[in-house]
Amino acid sequence: TMSLCLLVQAGLLGPGALETVSRGGVHVAHNWLPLELLRAMRADAEALHASGHFSPDGLTNAAKSRAQQGFSTHADRQTFRNDAWDTAGLGDVDARVEFASRMRALRL
């Protein structure tokens, strides 16, 4: 709970978070990420996807064709690979690094 106190003090989580989590509950932090960061990450994902940097995820069955798995250009299961997450020159690295930093702070 010490790290949770620090997150509350740093303004990363609201004051109710400590009490809720201490009771064993799940704290929901609405609007936890700044709107500017959300917009930047969405634009980044859309641009990376459009330029072919997403690939089928771990749920893909390599023994079946894309058509047999129900893939389509509008409704597929694709992800941006973690090993490219902080690759310089590839999309909005700053937005992804800021997001990763916020997520790391929650894991303390």
SULLINDA-V427408 format. One line per field, one symbol per residue. burial: I if it has 9 or more other C-alpha atoms within 8 Angstrom, else O. A space follows every 50 residues. Layout:
burial=???
This chain:
burial=OOOIIOIIOOOOIOOOIIOIIOOOOOOOOOOOOOOOIIOIIOOIOOIIIO OOOIIIOOOOOOOOOOOOIOIOOOOIIOOIOOOOIIOOOIOIIOIIIOIO OOOOOOOO
